[in-house]
C-alpha cells in the first residue's frame, strides 16, 4: 500500500524585518501538522523560507549602507536560528521543516523564469495571457501591492495604512480579468479549498466584484528576477515569491510522480492579510501554466497585544526570541495554539500566557506527571506494577469509564486518536488541545478519587492497577502532546523509561492503544516538567 502524502507550507517570510509573533504562529502550526502526519506514517514535506526580492528590500538595504543580499543574509540567519538552533536548541522553536527556500537561490530564480516564459506563451479567450503595456495607478511598497483609487482608505494602503505612491511605468501585465469565472468555478467544485468559510466568502466576493489585469513587472529598480528577454524589467515580487511552493517541492523530491502526490495533498498556511495573493493570483497563475491549484489554503487571524495592533512605533511587538528565552519554546507553542481558534484574531498578553501555563501545564499536566511517578517510587520502589485486567475492565471500574473509554471509544464517545485526527485535519488546534485537557482532567480526577496512597484494608492488586493506569495515561499523554510540545513530550517519554525517540514513531495508530506500557519497568525520580511561574500581582 502506498503511503499517504502531506505537503504543508508557510508563506516565505519577507526579509525586511526580524521574525515576529505572526511568523512564529504560522510556522508552529505547520510544524504541529507535519509532526502529526509523520506519526501517522504519511510521507511529509514541510516547507518554509524567505522572500528576498523587491523594492522594499532594495530601499532598506540602501538606507543601512549594505547591498540587498547582505541585508537578506543577515535577516535570514535570524529566521533560521529561531526555527532551529543546533548549538542552543533551547533558544529555538524546534521547527522540523524539510526544506528552507530562499528566493535568491539559483534553483528558484531559474524555475521562476521558466514559469514566466511558460505563461507568456499561453493565451486565454484568444488573447495573450501576458502582454506589455503601461501601468498607471497606486502602489504600496511595504506590501508590494498594486492598488486602485477605490481600494485606498483615506488615501492610504487598506492593509498597512501607510502612504502609497502613484506609479506610471512600462510593465508586463497578467490578464487576470479573464480568470474570474475560472476561479469561481474552482471554488465551487472544491468547497474546502479556502478555509475558514469566512475567508472563502471574502475571496468569492472579491472575485465577483470584477478583476483587473495585474502588473507583472517593474522597471524602476533592479533587485529581483529579470524578465526573460527583457532584463530592464524585474518580475513582480508576488509572481516570483508564490512559485517557491513548486520550486522547493520539485527540487527536493525529484520524482515527478511523487511531487504530484504531494501537490494533490498540499496545504498553504497563511495570514489573512495575504489571502488574496494566495487564493486569487496564485490559482490564476497556475491555471495559466496548466498546473493544478493547491488543495487547501487556510488563512489564520492576527494577534493584537492587550487589545492594540502590534507596531514598532507603539513598542508592543511581541518578540518570539524573548518569549522562548523566558518561558521556553513548548509553553509558548502551546499558548499560541490553545488560546484562540486558528482562524480568528487573538489577543496576546503576558498575564494570559502565564495563567494558562500555570493552570494547564504546571498544575494539570506537570502535577499529574510528578505525583504519579513519585507514587510508583514510594509504593512500588520505582517498579511499574502489572495491572489486574479483571479489575480494570469491570463495567463499574473507574479505570474503564474515566480513562480507557476516552482512548478506545465506545458507542457514545469517539476514540481519542480519531477525534484528534479530525480536528487537526481542519486546523482546529485549540479544539484538539481542549480534548487533550479533558483527558488530563479525567486522569487527575481518577487519582484523587482512587487515592492509591491509602493502602489500609485494600487489595494490593487494586493499587497495582491504579498505578499502572496512571503510568499508561502518561504514556498516551506524551504521544498526544508531542506535535505541540515535542521537547516536553520527549522528556516525559524518557522519564517513563521508554525506548527511542517519539519523533521516530510512524505507527501511531498501532501504539496509541490502552495497555501497552511495559509493566516491570523501573522509574527514576523525575525532573520538574513545567515549573510554576511566579505571577506578579
C-alpha positions in Angstrom: 0.0 0.0 0.0 1.4 3.4 -0.9 1.8 5.8 2.0 -0.4 8.9 2.1 1.2 12.2 1.2 1.1 15.5 3.0 2.6 18.8 1.9 2.4 21.7 4.3 3.9 25.2 3.7 4.2 28.5 5.5 4.4 31.7 3.4 8.0 32.6 2.7 8.7 35.5 5.0 9.8 38.9 3.8 13.3 39.6 5.0 12.9 43.3 5.6 12.2 42.6 9.2 13.1 40.3 12.1 10.8 37.4 12.9 7.7 38.4 14.9 4.8 36.5 16.5 2.9 36.2 13.3 5.8 34.4 11.7 6.1 32.1 14.7 2.4 31.4 14.8 2.1 30.2 11.2 5.3 28.2 11.4 4.4 26.5 14.7 1.0 25.5 13.3 2.7 24.0 10.2 5.1 22.1 12.4 2.4 20.6 14.5 0.7 19.2 11.4 3.9 17.9 9.9 4.8 16.1 13.1 1.3 14.6 13.5 1.2 13.3 9.9 4.7 11.8 10.2 3.4 10.0 13.3 0.6 8.5 11.2 3.2 7.1 8.8 2.5 9.6 6.0 5.1 10.9 3.6 5.5 14.5 4.7 7.2 17.5 3.1 7.2 20.7 5.2 8.5 23.9 3.6 9.3 27.4 4.9 11.7 30.0 3.8 12.3 33.7 2.9 11.1 36.1 0.2 14.1 38.4 -0.6 13.3 40.4 -3.7 11.5 43.7 -4.3 11.7 47.4 -4.0 11.3 47.4 -0.2 14.4 45.3 0.3 16.4 47.4 -2.1 15.4 50.6 -0.3 16.0 49.2 3.2 19.5 48.0 2.2 20.4 51.4 0.7 19.3 53.1 4.0 21.5 50.7 6.0 24.5 51.1 3.7 24.5 47.5 2.6 23.7 45.5 -0.5 20.3 43.8 -0.8 21.9 40.3 -0.5 23.9 41.4 2.6 20.6 42.5 4.2 18.9 39.3 3.2 21.7 37.1 4.5 21.7 38.9 7.9 17.9 38.6 8.4 17.7 35.0 7.0 20.1 34.0 9.8 17.7 35.3 12.3 14.8 33.2 10.9 16.9 30.1 10.8 18.1 30.5 14.4 14.6 31.0 15.6 13.2 27.9 13.8 16.1 25.6 14.9 19.4 26.2 16.6 21.7 23.2 16.8 24.2 24.9 19.1 21.5 26.2 21.5 18.3 24.2 20.9 16.6 25.6 24.0 16.6 29.0 22.2 14.7 27.9 19.2 11.1 26.9 18.4 12.1 23.4 17.3 10.7 23.6 13.8 11.0 20.3 11.8 11.0 21.7 8.3 12.2 19.6 5.4 13.4 22.4 3.2 14.1 26.2 3.6 13.8 28.0 0.3 15.3 31.4 -0.4 14.1 33.3 -3.5 17.6 34.5 -4.2 18.8 30.9 -4.8 19.6 29.9 -8.4 17.3 26.9 -8.2 14.4 29.3 -7.5 15.3 32.0 -10.0 15.7 29.6 -12.9 12.3 28.0 -12.3 10.5 31.3 -12.0 12.0 32.5 -15.3 10.8 29.2 -16.9 7.4 29.6 -15.3 7.2 33.2 -16.7 8.1 32.0 -20.2 5.6 29.2 -20.0 2.7 31.6 -19.1 3.9 34.1 -21.6 3.5 31.5 -24.4 -0.1 30.8 -23.4 -3.4 32.6 -24.4 -6.9 32.8 -23.0 -10.0 33.6 -25.0 -7.8 34.3 -28.0 -5.6 36.8 -26.1 -2.1 36.6 -24.8 -2.1 36.0 -21.1 1.0 38.2 -20.6 1.2 41.4 -22.6 3.2 44.6 -22.4 1.6 47.9 -21.6 1.9 50.8 -19.2 0.8 50.8 -15.5 -0.6 54.0 -14.0 -2.1 53.7 -10.6 -1.2 53.4 -6.9 1.4 51.2 -5.3 2.2 50.3 -1.7 5.9 49.5 -1.4 5.7 47.9 2.1 3.0 45.5 1.0 4.3 45.2 -2.6 0.7 45.7 -3.7 -0.9 47.4 -6.7 -4.0 49.4 -5.7 -6.8 51.3 -7.5 -8.1 54.6 -6.3 -11.3 52.8 -5.0 -9.2 50.4 -2.8 -7.4 53.2 -0.9 -8.6 54.1 2.6 -8.2 57.8 3.3 -5.6 57.9 0.5 -3.5 55.1 2.2 -3.0 51.4 1.8 -6.0 49.5 3.2 -3.8 46.8 4.7 -0.8 48.6 6.4 -2.4 52.1 6.4 0.9 53.6 5.1 1.4 56.1 2.3 1.1 54.9 -1.3 2.7 56.4 -4.4 1.4 56.9 -7.9 3.2 54.8 -10.4 3.5 55.3 -14.2 5.8 52.9 -15.9 6.1 50.4 -18.6 5.0 46.9 -17.4 4.2 43.4 -18.4 0.6 42.5 -17.4 -1.1 39.3 -16.5 -4.6 39.1 -18.0 -6.3 38.4 -14.6 -9.6 40.0 -15.8 -10.2 36.8 -17.9 -9.9 34.4 -15.0 -12.8 35.4 -12.8 -15.3 32.7 -13.8 -12.5 30.1 -13.9 -11.6 30.9 -10.2 -15.3 30.9 -9.2 -15.8 27.5 -10.8 -12.8 26.2 -8.9 -14.1 27.5 -5.6 -17.5 25.9 -6.3 -16.1 22.5 -7.2 -13.7 22.4 -4.2 -15.7 23.8 -1.3 -13.0 23.4 1.3 -10.1 24.8 -0.8 -10.2 28.0 1.2 -10.8 27.9 5.0 -12.2 29.0 7.2 -15.5 29.6 5.4 -15.5 33.3 6.1 -12.3 33.6 4.1 -13.9 31.7 1.2 -16.8 34.1 1.3 -14.4 37.1 1.3 -12.5 35.7 -1.7 -15.5 34.9 -3.7 -16.9 38.4 -3.1 -13.7 40.0 -4.3 -13.6 37.9 -7.5 -17.3 38.5 -8.2 -16.7 42.3 -7.9 -14.6 42.0 -11.1 -10.8 41.6 -11.6 -8.4 43.9 -13.2 -5.3 42.9 -15.1 -2.3 42.6 -12.8 1.0 44.4 -13.4 3.6 41.7 -13.5 6.9 43.6 -13.7 8.7 46.7 -12.5 11.5 48.7 -14.2 12.2 51.4 -11.7 14.5 49.2 -9.6 16.7 46.2 -10.3 16.6 43.9 -7.2 14.6 41.0 -8.5 14.5 38.3 -11.1 14.9 39.8 -14.6 12.0 39.2 -17.1 13.2 36.7 -19.8 14.5 38.5 -22.9 13.8 41.9 -21.3 16.2 42.5 -18.4 15.2 46.1 -18.0 12.2 44.7 -16.1 12.2 42.6 -13.0 9.3 40.1 -12.3 6.7 41.3 -9.8 7.7 40.0 -6.4 4.5 38.1 -5.8 4.7 36.2 -9.1 8.3 35.4 -8.0 7.5 34.5 -4.4 4.5 32.3 -4.8 6.3 29.9 -7.1 8.5 28.9 -4.3 6.0 26.2 -3.4 6.7 24.5 -6.7 10.4 25.3 -6.7 11.3 23.6 -3.4 9.0 20.6 -3.9 10.3 19.6 -7.3 13.9 20.4 -6.4 13.9 18.4 -3.2 11.6 15.5 -4.0 12.9 15.0 -7.6 10.4 12.2 -8.6 7.7 14.0 -10.7 5.1 11.4 -9.8 5.8 11.8 -6.0 5.6 15.6 -6.5 2.2 15.3 -8.0 1.0 13.2 -5.0 2.4 15.8 -2.6 0.8 18.7 -4.5 -2.5 16.8 -4.5 -2.4 16.9 -0.7 -1.0 20.4 -0.2 -1.9 22.9 2.5 -0.8 26.5 2.4 -1.0 28.1 5.8 -1.1 32.0 5.5 -2.1 35.1 7.4 -5.4 36.6 6.4 -3.6 39.7 5.1 -2.0 37.8 2.2 -5.1 35.7 1.4 -5.8 37.4 -1.9 -2.3 36.7 -3.3 -2.7 33.0 -2.5 -6.4 32.5 -3.2 -6.8 34.7 -6.3 -3.5 35.4 -8.0 -1.8 32.1 -7.3 -4.5 29.8 -8.7 -4.8 32.1 -11.7 -1.0 31.9 -12.4 -1.1 28.1 -12.0 -4.1 27.7 -14.3 -2.4 29.8 -16.9 0.5 27.3 -16.9 -1.9 24.3 -16.9 -0.9 23.4 -13.3 -3.4 22.4 -10.6 -4.2 24.7 -7.7 -3.2 23.8 -4.1 -5.6 21.5 -2.4 -6.3 23.9 0.5 -5.4 27.4 1.7 -6.0 28.2 5.4 -5.9 31.8 6.4 -5.5 32.4 10.1 -6.2 35.6 12.0 -4.0 38.3 13.5 -2.6 38.8 17.0 -3.1 42.0 18.9 -1.2 42.9 22.1 -3.5 43.8 25.0 -6.2 44.8 22.5 -3.9 47.0 20.4 -2.5 46.3 17.0 1.2 45.5 17.2 3.6 48.0 15.7 7.2 49.1 16.3 6.1 52.7 16.9 3.9 51.6 19.8 6.7 49.4 21.1 4.3 46.5 21.7 5.6 44.0 19.2 6.0 40.5 20.8 9.5 39.2 20.2 9.4 35.3 19.9 13.0 35.1 20.9 12.3 36.8 24.2 9.2 34.5 24.8 11.3 31.4 24.2 14.1 32.6 26.4 11.8 33.4 29.3 9.1 30.8 29.1 10.6 28.0 26.9 9.6 27.1 23.4 7.0 24.4 24.3 4.9 26.6 26.6 5.0 29.4 24.1 3.9 27.0 21.3 1.1 25.6 23.5 -0.3 29.1 24.4 -0.4 30.3 20.8 -2.4 27.3 19.6 -4.6 26.8 22.7 -5.6 30.4 23.3 -7.8 31.1 20.3 -9.3 29.1 17.4 -6.9 29.1 14.5 -8.7 31.4 12.0 -9.9 34.0 14.4 -8.0 37.0 15.7 -6.4 36.7 19.1 -5.1 39.0 21.8 -1.7 38.3 23.3 -0.9 39.2 26.8 1.8 38.1 29.2 -0.7 37.6 32.1 -2.9 35.4 29.9 0.0 33.3 28.9 1.3 32.9 32.4 -2.1 32.0 33.7 -2.5 29.3 31.0 1.0 27.9 31.6 0.3 27.6 35.3 -3.2 26.2 35.0 -2.9 23.9 32.0 0.8 22.8 32.2 2.2 23.3 35.7 -0.9 22.5 37.7 -2.7 20.0 35.5 -0.1 18.1 33.4 3.1 18.8 35.4 1.5 17.9 38.8 -0.1 14.7 37.4 3.3 13.6 35.9 5.4 14.2 39.1 3.0 12.8 41.6 2.3 9.7 39.5 6.0 8.8 39.2 6.6 9.6 42.9 3.7 7.3 43.9 5.4 4.4 42.0 8.7 5.3 43.6 7.2 5.3 47.1 4.8 2.4 46.9 6.5 0.0 44.5 10.2 1.1 44.8 10.0 2.6 41.3 8.9 -0.6 39.5 5.7 -0.1 37.5 3.4 -2.9 38.6 1.4 -5.3 36.4 -2.3 -4.4 36.4 -5.2 -6.7 37.2 -7.2 -6.8 34.0 -10.3 -8.1 35.7 -10.4 -5.0 38.0 -9.5 -2.7 35.1 -12.3 -3.8 32.8 -15.1 -4.2 35.3 -18.2 -2.4 33.9 -18.2 -0.2 37.0 -14.5 0.3 37.2 -13.4 3.9 37.2 -10.3 3.0 35.1 -12.6 1.9 32.3 -15.1 4.7 32.5 -12.6 7.5 33.0 -9.5 6.6 31.1 -9.9 3.6 28.7 -13.2 4.7 27.2 -11.6 8.0 26.3 -8.8 6.3 24.4 -10.6 3.3 22.9 -14.0 5.0 22.4 -17.4 3.3 22.5 -20.9 3.9 21.2 -21.1 7.3 22.8 -17.5 8.6 22.6 -15.2 8.8 19.6 -11.7 7.3 20.1 -9.2 10.0 21.1 -6.9 9.5 18.1 -9.9 9.7 15.7 -11.0 12.9 17.3 -7.5 14.4 17.2 -7.1 13.4 13.6 -10.4 15.0 12.6 -9.6 18.2 14.5 -6.1 18.6 13.0 -7.4 18.0 9.5 -9.5 21.1 10.0 -6.6 23.0 11.6 -8.7 23.1 14.8 -5.6 23.2 17.1 -7.4 24.7 20.1 -10.2 22.1 19.8 -7.6 19.3 19.8 -5.9 20.8 22.9 -9.2 21.2 24.7 -9.8 17.5 24.1 -6.3 16.7 25.5 -7.1 18.8 28.5 -10.3 16.9 29.2 -8.2 13.7 29.4 -5.9 15.4 31.8 -8.9 16.3 33.9 -10.1 12.7 33.9 -6.7 11.4 34.9 -6.4 13.9 37.8 -9.9 13.1 38.9 -9.1 9.4 38.8 -6.0 9.7 41.1 -7.9 12.0 43.5 -10.8 9.6 43.9 -8.9 6.3 43.9 -6.3 7.6 46.4 -3.6 5.0 45.7 -1.6 6.3 48.7 -4.2 4.8 51.1 -3.3 1.1 51.4 -5.0 0.0 54.6 -7.5 -2.7 54.0 -7.2 -2.6 50.2 -6.3 -5.4 47.8 -2.7 -4.8 46.5 -3.9 -5.7 43.0 -6.2 -2.6 43.1 -3.3 -0.4 44.0 -1.2 -2.0 41.2 -4.0 -1.4 38.7 -4.3 2.3 39.7 -0.6 2.9 39.4 -0.3 1.2 36.1 -3.3 3.0 34.7 -1.8 6.4 35.7 1.6 5.5 34.1 -0.2 4.2 31.0 -2.1 7.5 30.8 1.2 9.4 30.9 2.5 7.4 28.0 -0.6 8.2 26.0 -0.4 11.9 27.0 3.2 12.1 25.8 2.0 10.9 22.4 -0.9 13.4 22.3 1.2 16.4 23.2 4.2 15.6 21.1 3.2 17.6 17.9 2.5 20.6 20.1 5.3 20.3 22.6 7.9 18.0 21.2 10.7 18.7 23.7 8.5 18.2 26.8 6.9 15.1 25.3 10.3 13.5 24.8 11.3 14.4 28.4 8.1 12.6 29.6 8.9 9.6 27.4 12.4 9.4 28.8 11.2 9.8 32.4 8.9 6.9 31.8 12.0 4.9 30.7 10.5 4.2 27.2 12.9 3.4 24.4 13.8 5.6 21.4 12.6 9.0 20.3 8.9 9.9 19.8 9.9 11.7 16.6 10.8 8.4 15.1 7.3 6.9 15.6 5.5 6.3 12.3 2.8 3.9 13.5 0.8 6.0 15.9 -2.5 4.1 15.2 -0.8 0.9 16.4 0.7 2.2 19.6 -2.0 4.6 20.6 -3.9 1.9 22.4 -4.6 1.2 26.0 -2.4 -1.2 28.0 0.9 -1.2 26.0 3.2 0.3 28.7 5.8 -2.4 29.6 5.0 -3.3 33.2 8.1 -4.1 35.3 9.9 -1.0 34.0 11.9 0.8 36.7 11.5 4.6 37.0 13.8 7.3 38.4 12.9 10.4 40.3 11.5 12.9 37.7 12.6 16.4 36.9 10.0 19.2 37.1 8.2 19.2 33.8 6.7 22.7 33.9 8.0 24.8 36.8 5.2 27.1 38.1 5.6 30.8 37.1 5.5 33.2 40.0 3.0 35.8 38.8 3.4 39.4 39.9 0.3 40.8 41.5 
